Amino acid sequence: MSWTSIVVLVVGAYGCKAFGVLGFGKITDGTAARFEPFTALIPAALFAALIAVQTMAGDETLVVDARFAGVAAGAVAVWRRAPFIVVIFVAMIVTAAVRWQTWL
């Protein structure tokens, strides 16, 4: 990666953050209120993307193993509106069960 691309990415990231703080903070005609539902969902989308990458990323390939089964079971538990601790235990138990089955 070249220094030019690093500088462009740094300036772009800082510019986006500055626009969010300075730009949306000064808008008072109701425009910021229209973006509020979308900006509230950004952290959840980023968290889901990080989970997906950490679960399925391999050496330039997609890996479907016990972790994927655990995340899928956890997603079903979230969809069924289970408490957070139940989601964690469901994902943990399913991952352990799949690993145990493949180990035998």
C-alpha positions as CSV (number, residue, x, y, z in Angstrom):
1,M,0.0,0.0,0.0
2,S,1.4,3.4,-1.0
3,W,1.7,6.4,1.2
4,T,-0.7,8.3,-1.1
5,S,-3.4,5.8,-0.5
6,I,-2.9,5.8,3.2
7,V,-3.1,9.6,3.3
8,V,-6.3,9.5,1.2
9,L,-7.9,7.0,3.5
10,V,-6.9,8.9,6.6
11,V,-8.2,12.2,5.2
12,G,-11.4,10.5,4.1
13,A,-12.0,8.8,7.4
14,Y,-11.3,12.0,9.3
15,G,-13.5,14.0,6.9
16,C,-16.5,11.6,7.4
17,K,-16.1,11.9,11.2
18,A,-15.9,15.7,11.0
19,F,-18.9,15.9,8.7
20,G,-20.9,13.8,11.1
21,V,-20.0,16.0,14.1
22,L,-20.0,19.4,12.4
23,G,-22.5,18.8,9.6
24,F,-25.3,17.0,11.3
25,G,-24.9,19.1,14.5
26,K,-25.6,22.3,12.6
27,I,-28.6,21.1,10.5
28,T,-31.8,22.3,12.2
29,D,-34.3,22.1,9.4
30,G,-35.3,18.5,10.1
31,T,-32.8,16.9,7.7
32,A,-30.8,15.4,10.5
33,A,-34.0,13.8,11.9
34,R,-34.5,12.0,8.7
35,F,-31.1,10.4,8.9
36,E,-31.5,9.4,12.6
37,P,-33.0,6.0,12.0
38,F,-30.2,5.0,9.6
39,T,-27.4,6.3,11.8
40,A,-28.8,4.4,14.8
41,L,-28.4,1.1,12.8
42,I,-24.8,1.7,11.8
43,P,-23.2,0.2,15.0
44,A,-25.3,-3.0,14.7
45,A,-24.4,-3.4,11.0
46,L,-20.7,-2.9,11.7
47,F,-20.8,-5.4,14.6
48,A,-22.6,-8.0,12.4
49,A,-20.0,-7.5,9.6
50,L,-17.1,-8.0,12.1
51,I,-18.7,-11.2,13.4
52,A,-19.2,-12.5,9.9
53,V,-15.6,-11.8,8.9
54,Q,-14.2,-13.3,12.0
55,T,-16.4,-16.4,11.7
56,M,-16.0,-17.2,8.0
57,A,-12.6,-15.7,7.0
58,G,-9.8,-18.0,6.2
59,D,-6.7,-17.7,4.1
60,E,-8.4,-16.0,1.1
61,T,-11.2,-18.6,1.3
62,L,-14.5,-18.9,3.1
63,V,-14.5,-21.4,6.0
64,V,-17.7,-23.0,7.1
65,D,-17.1,-24.9,10.3
66,A,-18.4,-25.2,13.8
67,R,-18.1,-21.5,14.4
68,F,-20.6,-20.8,11.5
69,A,-23.1,-23.2,13.1
70,G,-22.8,-21.5,16.4
71,V,-23.3,-18.0,14.9
72,A,-26.2,-19.3,12.9
73,A,-27.8,-20.8,16.1
74,G,-27.1,-17.6,18.0
75,A,-28.8,-15.6,15.1
76,V,-31.9,-17.8,15.4
77,A,-31.9,-17.2,19.1
78,V,-31.7,-13.5,18.6
79,W,-34.5,-13.6,16.0
80,R,-36.6,-15.5,18.5
81,R,-35.9,-12.6,21.0
82,A,-34.1,-14.8,23.5
83,P,-32.2,-13.0,26.4
84,F,-28.5,-12.2,25.6
85,I,-27.2,-14.9,28.0
86,V,-29.4,-17.5,26.3
87,V,-28.0,-16.5,22.9
88,I,-24.5,-16.9,24.1
89,F,-25.2,-20.3,25.6
90,V,-27.0,-21.5,22.5
91,A,-24.2,-20.5,20.3
92,M,-21.6,-22.0,22.6
93,I,-23.5,-25.3,23.0
94,V,-24.1,-25.7,19.2
95,T,-20.4,-24.9,18.4
96,A,-19.2,-27.4,21.0
97,A,-21.7,-30.1,19.7
98,V,-20.6,-29.6,16.1
99,R,-16.9,-29.8,17.1
100,W,-17.5,-32.9,19.2
101,Q,-19.3,-34.6,16.3
102,T,-16.5,-33.8,13.8
103,W,-13.9,-34.9,16.4
104,L,-15.4,-38.4,16.8
